[in-house]
């Protein structure tokens, strides 16, 4: 490279810098020589830019803080909801709520109870009928202050999950059961005892209608009370005589209902053969003799007598149900007579149409069924809903042979109105019977006989509780929310045995409630949701946009 070329290369940047300085000087000079109007406009633009920056930054900060607060609040609420179940029940019937009595009991629970649902949890969440079960379990867990745990186990994929409960349960586990356990005590709530299904015929359309009723709260609270009761009352239910059913086939549903109520109210019952088994008073506190079709032998009667005597200690009780389907029972009659009781050979009906009930039973619909009066206020006070009637389908009359005799006393518990009449058993047919000539009056349906043994500073009692018929415990009557038969029976039994009553919880229908609206109402709802609400949102958006743009 020549000297001249080198000098030219070195001079080029200098010339460029001079050119740039020459071009920049007019620009700096123009800023210095702004007119007042231009300077004012320039200042206003700077203020606008600062405002946008200020409000934009503030809006961003507020948004970030608000989102953070919402996230934190949601996390906290989620944790608290899992702990206390804060869900709100908006159903008109309170379908997903639990009774106040249930909540009060669970709040005072001191034992740890495990509820194991033998099914997938997803099965309950995806089904509107089953969701009420999972919601109720969550409510139980929330109200128990940490003493109740809930688990879901699928038996089909994990059949060994229930092995730990099998040692303390005699039955078979099935999919859908709810296992209730506390320490070594186990009870099982069958699916049918949680969600009851009933079919009927709609005669207007001649179609079958299926109704679903949720009875799970009553079943679950009964099960929890059962596994936390360390001293359950043991009951000998006399079901057989020398291997044969002791009751008539027409009384089978009534007998089964007695067993169901004993089980649900936490009586630990054992089925006994009166001929082959020992009725041990050291093992059982109560014996139940339900509607024996045929008479007992003298040896079998002696078993009952020895049980009530209990080696001179007494403190044992017998519940006896008669039946309109019994044959002659002279030995049984003699046993009852020694306790001051007798059962008449007739069925009681109500002659006053104003008070007579039309009752659905396992044998069909029955007319002229009497409504009963409670003679003893002690047992009346135990009823949670005392206004509901107690009815007596196919009941035989009881007679008190004495009030007091050699330490034994009798009292009437339930009686009919004086307008009731007697229809003889094994006598006239319906065509021959003349109601106007029938015996009328106030008849006894239930009675108590008591034997007292007095010692120094103490008294011991044995009692016989008698009902005129097992039909007092009819399957449909005792399940109906319209009658008080089941609650009265259990209330008397609990007082007889000195036992705490199981809570009585109202059943809840799962049948959907439909709302009928007119075509005009449909159009109005459509216009509001499709036109008015979107238009209102659009107007609000435009106003906000314009205000922000003009700032």
C-alpha positions in Angstrom: 0.0 0.0 0.0 1.4 3.5 -1.0 1.7 6.3 1.4 -1.0 8.3 -0.3 -3.4 5.4 -0.1 -2.6 4.9 3.6 -3.3 8.5 4.3 -6.6 8.4 2.4 -7.6 5.3 4.5 -6.8 7.1 7.8 -8.6 10.3 6.8 -11.9 8.6 6.0 -13.3 8.1 9.6 -12.5 11.7 10.4 -14.4 12.9 7.5 -17.4 10.7 8.5 -17.4 12.1 12.1 -17.4 15.6 10.8 -20.3 14.8 8.5 -22.2 13.2 11.4 -21.5 16.2 13.6 -22.7 18.5 10.8 -25.9 16.5 10.6 -26.5 16.3 14.3 -26.1 20.0 15.0 -29.3 21.1 13.3 -31.2 18.5 15.4 -29.8 19.8 18.8 -30.4 23.3 17.7 -34.0 22.5 16.8 -34.7 21.2 20.3 -33.2 24.3 21.8 -35.2 26.6 19.5 -38.7 25.1 20.1 -41.6 27.4 20.1 -43.7 27.7 23.3 -46.5 25.8 21.7 -44.2 23.0 20.7 -42.6 22.9 24.1 -46.1 22.7 25.7 -47.1 19.8 23.4 -43.8 18.1 24.1 -44.5 18.4 27.9 -48.0 17.1 27.5 -46.8 14.0 25.6 -44.2 13.3 28.3 -47.0 13.5 31.0 -49.1 11.1 29.0 -46.3 8.7 28.6 -45.6 8.9 32.3 -49.3 8.3 33.1 -49.5 5.3 30.9 -46.4 3.9 32.4 -47.6 4.7 36.0 -51.1 3.2 35.5 -49.9 0.3 33.5 -47.3 -0.6 36.1 -49.9 -0.2 38.9 -52.5 -2.3 37.0 -49.9 -5.0 36.5 -48.9 -5.0 40.1 -52.5 -5.1 41.3 -53.3 -7.9 38.9 -50.3 -9.9 40.0 -51.1 -9.3 43.7 -54.8 -10.1 43.1 -54.0 -13.4 41.3 -51.6 -14.3 44.0 -54.2 -13.7 46.7 -56.8 -15.7 44.8 -54.4 -18.6 44.4 -53.5 -18.5 48.1 -57.1 -18.3 49.2 -58.1 -21.2 47.0 -55.3 -23.3 48.4 -56.3 -22.5 52.0 -60.0 -23.0 51.2 -59.2 -26.3 49.5 -57.3 -27.5 52.6 -60.1 -26.3 55.0 -62.8 -27.9 52.8 -61.0 -31.2 52.9 -60.8 -30.9 56.6 -64.3 -29.5 57.4 -66.3 -30.1 54.2 -67.5 -26.6 53.5 -69.7 -27.6 50.6 -73.0 -25.8 50.5 -76.2 -27.9 49.8 -78.5 -26.0 47.5 -81.1 -28.8 47.2 -84.6 -28.0 48.5 -84.7 -31.2 50.6 -81.2 -30.9 52.1 -80.2 -34.0 50.2 -76.5 -33.6 50.9 -76.8 -32.3 54.5 -76.8 -34.5 57.6 -79.3 -34.2 60.5 -78.4 -32.0 63.5 -78.7 -35.0 65.8 -76.1 -36.8 63.7 -73.7 -33.9 63.7 -74.1 -33.5 67.5 -73.3 -37.2 68.0 -70.3 -37.2 65.7 -68.9 -34.1 67.4 -68.8 -36.0 70.7 -67.3 -39.2 69.1 -64.2 -40.3 71.1 -63.4 -43.6 69.3 -61.6 -43.9 66.0 -63.9 -45.4 63.3 -63.0 -46.5 59.8 -65.5 -46.4 57.0 -64.4 -48.5 54.0 -66.5 -48.3 50.8 -66.0 -51.5 48.7 -66.1 -49.6 45.3 -64.1 -47.1 43.3 -64.5 -43.5 44.4 -65.0 -42.4 40.8 -68.2 -44.5 40.6 -69.8 -42.3 43.2 -68.6 -39.0 41.7 -69.9 -39.7 38.3 -73.4 -40.9 39.3 -76.0 -38.4 40.7 -77.7 -41.2 42.6 -74.5 -42.4 44.3 -73.0 -39.0 44.9 -75.3 -38.5 47.9 -73.5 -41.5 49.6 -70.0 -40.0 49.1 -71.2 -36.6 50.2 -72.7 -38.0 53.4 -69.4 -39.9 54.1 -67.5 -36.6 53.7 -69.9 -34.9 56.1 -69.5 -37.6 58.7 -65.7 -37.3 58.4 -65.8 -33.5 58.7 -68.1 -33.6 61.8 -66.1 -36.3 63.7 -63.1 -34.1 64.5 -60.6 -36.5 63.1 -62.1 -39.7 64.6 -63.6 -41.0 61.2 -61.5 -42.0 58.2 -63.1 -42.8 54.8 -61.4 -45.1 52.2 -62.5 -46.6 48.9 -61.4 -50.1 48.0 -62.3 -52.0 44.8 -62.8 -55.6 45.7 -62.5 -56.7 42.0 -58.9 -55.4 41.7 -57.9 -55.8 45.4 -59.8 -58.8 46.8 -57.4 -59.1 49.8 -58.2 -55.6 51.1 -61.1 -56.9 53.3 -59.2 -59.9 54.9 -58.4 -57.9 58.0 -62.1 -57.5 58.7 -63.2 -61.1 57.9 -62.1 -62.4 61.3 -64.7 -60.2 63.1 -67.5 -60.6 60.5 -69.5 -63.7 59.9 -71.1 -62.6 56.6 -69.8 -62.2 53.0 -68.4 -58.9 51.7 -69.9 -57.7 48.5 -69.1 -54.9 46.0 -70.8 -51.7 47.2 -70.9 -52.6 50.9 -69.6 -50.1 53.5 -67.5 -51.7 56.2 -67.7 -49.9 59.6 -64.9 -50.9 62.0 -63.6 -49.8 65.4 -60.8 -51.8 66.9 -62.0 -55.5 66.6 -65.7 -54.6 66.2 -67.0 -54.7 62.6 -70.4 -54.0 61.1 -71.3 -53.9 57.4 -73.8 -51.5 55.8 -75.2 -53.4 52.8 -75.9 -51.3 49.7 -79.7 -52.0 49.9 -79.6 -50.6 53.5 -78.0 -47.4 52.2 -80.0 -46.8 49.0 -83.5 -48.4 49.0 -85.2 -49.2 45.7 -88.9 -49.7 45.5 -91.0 -50.5 42.4 -94.7 -49.6 41.9 -97.2 -49.4 39.1 -98.4 -46.1 37.7 -102.0 -47.1 36.9 -102.5 -43.9 34.8 -99.9 -45.1 32.3 -99.6 -48.7 33.3 -95.8 -48.4 33.5 -93.4 -49.5 36.3 -92.1 -46.7 38.4 -88.9 -47.1 40.4 -88.4 -44.9 43.4 -85.1 -44.4 45.2 -84.8 -43.5 48.9 -81.6 -42.6 50.7 -81.5 -44.3 54.1 -77.8 -44.4 54.5 -77.5 -41.8 57.2 -79.6 -43.8 59.6 -77.7 -47.0 58.6 -74.3 -45.5 59.0 -75.0 -43.8 62.3 -76.4 -47.0 63.6 -73.3 -48.9 62.5 -71.0 -46.4 64.1 -72.9 -46.6 67.4 -72.8 -50.4 67.1 -69.0 -50.6 66.8 -68.3 -48.1 69.5 -70.6 -49.9 72.0 -68.3 -52.0 74.1 -71.1 -53.8 75.9 -73.8 -54.7 73.4 -77.0 -56.4 74.6 -77.2 -60.0 73.5 -80.5 -61.3 72.3 -81.7 -64.9 71.7 -84.2 -64.8 68.9 -86.1 -68.1 68.9 -86.4 -68.9 65.2 -86.8 -72.7 65.1 -88.3 -75.7 67.0 -86.4 -78.9 66.3 -85.0 -77.6 63.0 -88.3 -76.2 61.7 -89.3 -72.5 61.4 -91.3 -71.6 64.5 -93.5 -69.1 62.7 -96.2 -69.3 60.1 -95.1 -68.4 56.5 -97.4 -65.4 56.6 -95.5 -64.1 59.5 -92.1 -64.5 57.9 -91.8 -60.9 56.8 -92.8 -59.7 60.3 -90.3 -61.9 61.9 -87.5 -60.7 59.5 -88.4 -57.1 60.3 -88.0 -57.8 64.0 -84.5 -59.1 63.3 -83.6 -56.2 61.1 -84.7 -53.6 63.7 -82.7 -55.4 66.4 -79.6 -55.4 64.2 -80.0 -51.8 63.1 -80.4 -50.7 66.7 -77.2 -52.5 67.8 -78.7 -55.5 69.6 -76.3 -58.5 69.1 -78.8 -61.2 68.2 -78.3 -65.0 67.8 -80.9 -67.3 66.2 -81.8 -70.1 68.6 -83.6 -73.4 68.3 -85.9 -73.7 71.4 -85.6 -77.5 71.3 -82.0 -78.1 70.6 -80.2 -75.0 72.0 -79.5 -73.9 75.5 -81.2 -70.6 76.4 -78.4 -69.4 78.6 -79.3 -66.5 80.9 -75.6 -65.8 81.6 -75.2 -65.1 77.9 -78.4 -63.4 76.8 -80.2 -60.5 78.4 -83.3 -60.8 76.2 -85.2 -63.6 74.4 -87.7 -63.0 71.5 -90.5 -65.5 70.8 -92.1 -64.3 67.6 -95.5 -65.7 66.5 -95.0 -69.4 67.2 -97.4 -71.3 65.0 -97.7 -74.4 67.2 -97.6 -74.9 70.9 -94.3 -75.5 72.8 -93.7 -78.6 74.9 -93.6 -78.4 78.7 -89.8 -78.8 78.6 -89.5 -75.9 76.2 -91.7 -73.8 78.4 -89.5 -74.6 81.3 -86.5 -73.3 79.4 -88.3 -69.9 79.1 -89.2 -70.0 82.8 -85.6 -70.8 83.9 -84.3 -68.0 81.6 -86.5 -65.4 83.2 -85.8 -66.7 86.7 -82.0 -66.6 86.0 -81.1 -68.6 89.1 -82.9 -66.2 91.3 -81.1 -63.1 89.9 -83.9 -62.2 87.5 -82.9 -59.2 85.3 -83.9 -61.1 82.2 -86.7 -60.2 79.7 -88.9 -61.9 77.1 -90.7 -60.3 74.1 -93.6 -62.3 72.9 -95.7 -61.7 69.7 -99.0 -63.5 69.1 -100.4 -64.2 65.6 -103.8 -64.7 64.0 -102.3 -67.8 62.3 -101.5 -69.7 65.5 -103.1 -73.0 66.4 -104.2 -73.7 70.0 -101.3 -73.2 72.4 -102.4 -74.3 75.9 -98.8 -74.5 77.2 -97.9 -71.1 76.0 -101.2 -69.7 77.3 -100.4 -71.2 80.8 -97.0 -69.5 80.8 -98.5 -66.1 80.0 -101.2 -66.6 82.6 -98.7 -67.0 85.3 -97.4 -63.5 84.3 -101.0 -62.2 84.3 -101.5 -62.0 80.5 -103.9 -63.7 78.1 -104.3 -63.5 74.3 -107.8 -63.5 72.9 -109.1 -65.5 69.9 -110.1 -62.6 67.7 -108.7 -59.9 65.5 -109.4 -56.2 66.3 -110.8 -53.8 63.7 -111.9 -50.1 64.0 -115.6 -49.4 63.6 -115.3 -45.6 63.4 -114.6 -44.5 59.8 -113.2 -41.2 61.0 -110.3 -42.8 62.8 -109.9 -46.1 60.9 -106.7 -46.4 58.8 -106.3 -47.8 55.3 -102.9 -49.5 55.6 -100.6 -51.1 53.1 -99.0 -54.4 54.4 -97.1 -57.3 53.1 -100.4 -59.1 52.6 -101.9 -56.2 50.6 -104.0 -53.2 51.6 -106.1 -53.6 54.8 -109.1 -51.5 55.8 -110.5 -50.6 59.3 -107.1 -50.8 61.0 -107.3 -49.2 64.5 -105.0 -46.3 65.6 -103.6 -46.9 69.1 -103.4 -44.8 72.2 -100.3 -44.9 74.4 -101.3 -45.7 78.0 -97.9 -45.2 79.6 -96.4 -41.7 79.3 -92.9 -43.1 80.1 -92.7 -44.8 76.7 -94.6 -42.0 74.9 -91.8 -39.5 75.8 -89.3 -41.7 74.1 -90.8 -41.0 70.6 -89.1 -38.4 68.5 -92.2 -37.7 66.5 -95.2 -38.3 68.8 -97.8 -37.1 66.4 -97.4 -40.0 64.0 -100.0 -42.8 64.5 -99.3 -46.3 65.7 -101.5 -48.8 64.0 -102.4 -52.5 64.7 -103.1 -54.6 61.6 -104.4 -58.1 62.3 -103.7 -57.8 66.1 -105.3 -60.0 68.7 -106.5 -58.5 72.0 -104.6 -58.9 75.2 -106.2 -59.2 78.7 -104.7 -58.3 82.0 -105.6 -61.1 84.4 -104.5 -59.2 87.5 -102.8 -55.9 88.3 -100.7 -57.2 91.3 -100.2 -60.7 92.5 -97.3 -62.2 94.5 -94.7 -59.7 93.3 -95.9 -59.6 89.8 -97.7 -56.7 88.2 -99.2 -55.9 84.8 -99.9 -52.7 82.8 -101.4 -51.9 79.5 -99.1 -50.0 77.1 -101.1 -49.6 73.9 -104.9 -49.6 73.6 -107.5 -49.0 70.9 -110.3 -46.5 70.9 -113.6 -47.7 72.4 -115.1 -47.8 68.9 -113.0 -50.9 68.0 -114.7 -54.3 67.6 -113.6 -58.0 67.6 -113.7 -60.4 64.6 -113.6 -64.0 65.9 -110.8 -66.3 64.7 -111.9 -69.6 63.1 -115.6 -68.6 63.5 -118.0 -67.0 61.1 -117.2 -66.2 57.5 -117.4 -62.7 56.2 -121.0 -63.4 55.0 -122.1 -64.7 58.4 -120.4 -62.0 60.5 -122.6 -59.2 61.7 -120.6 -56.2 62.8 -123.5 -54.7 64.7 -123.5 -57.7 67.0 -119.7 -57.8 67.5 -118.1 -57.1 70.8 -116.9 -53.5 71.0 -114.8 -51.5 73.4 -111.2 -50.5 74.3 -108.8 -53.4 73.7 -105.2 -53.8 74.7 -102.7 -54.4 72.0 -99.4 -54.3 74.0 -98.8 -55.0 77.7 -96.0 -55.4 80.2 -95.8 -57.9 83.0 -93.1 -57.4 85.7 -91.7 -59.7 88.4 -89.9 -57.9 91.1 -87.4 -59.4 93.6 -86.5 -57.2 96.5 -83.2 -57.5 98.4 -81.6 -55.2 100.9 -81.3 -51.8 99.2 -81.7 -53.3 95.7 -84.5 -54.6 93.5 -84.3 -57.0 90.5 -86.8 -57.3 87.7 -87.7 -59.7 85.0 -90.3 -58.7 82.5 -92.5 -60.1 79.7 -93.4 -57.6 76.9 -96.3 -59.0 74.9 -97.9 -57.8 71.6 -101.2 -59.1 70.3 -99.7 -59.9 66.9 -96.4 -60.0 65.0 -98.3 -57.9 62.4 -97.6 -54.9 64.6 -94.1 -55.3 63.1 -95.4 -55.6 59.5 -92.6 -55.0 56.9 -94.3 -52.1 55.2 -95.7 -50.5 58.3 -92.4 -50.4 60.2 -90.6 -49.0 57.1 -93.2 -46.3 56.4 -92.4 -42.8 57.6 -96.2 -42.4 58.2 -96.3 -44.7 61.3 -94.6 -44.8 64.6 -94.7 -48.6 65.1 -90.9 -49.3 64.7 -89.8 -46.4 66.8 -92.2 -47.3 69.5 -91.1 -50.9 69.6 -87.4 -50.0 69.8 -88.1 -47.3 72.3 -89.9 -49.7 74.7 -87.1 -52.3 74.1 -84.4 -49.8 74.9 -86.0 -48.7 78.2 -86.7 -52.4 79.0 -83.0 -53.2 78.6 -81.6 -49.8 79.8 -80.1 -49.1 76.4 -79.3 -45.9 74.7 -81.6 -45.2 71.7 -80.2 -45.1 68.2 -80.8 -41.8 66.5 -83.9 -41.7 64.2 -83.0 -40.0 61.0 -85.5 -39.0 58.3 -85.2 -40.7 54.9 -84.5 -38.7 51.8 -86.1 -39.3 48.4 -83.7 -39.3 45.4 -86.5 -38.9 42.9 -85.8 -35.8 40.7 -88.0 -32.8 41.1 -89.2 -31.4 37.8 -90.1 -27.7 37.1 -92.8 -26.9 34.6 -92.4 -23.6 32.7 -94.4 -22.0 29.9 -93.2 -21.3 26.3 -93.1 -17.6 27.1 -90.9 -18.3 30.1 -88.6 -20.4 27.9 -88.3 -17.5 25.4 -87.6 -15.0 28.2 -84.8 -17.1 29.7 -83.3 -17.6 26.2 -83.4 -13.9 25.4 -81.8 -13.0 28.7 -79.0 -15.6 28.4 -78.4 -15.3 24.6 -78.9 -11.6 24.0 -79.2 -9.4 27.1 -76.2 -10.7 29.1 -73.7 -10.8 26.1 -74.8 -7.3 25.0 -74.4 -5.9 28.5 -70.9 -7.4 28.7 -70.0 -5.9 25.3 -71.2 -2.4 26.3 -69.2 -2.6 29.5 -66.1 -3.7 27.5 -66.4 -0.7 25.1 -66.9 1.8 27.9 -63.8 0.5 29.7 -61.7 0.6 26.5 -62.7 4.1 25.6 -62.0 5.4 29.1 -58.5 3.8 29.2 -57.7 5.2 25.7 -58.6 8.8 26.6 -56.5 8.8 29.7 
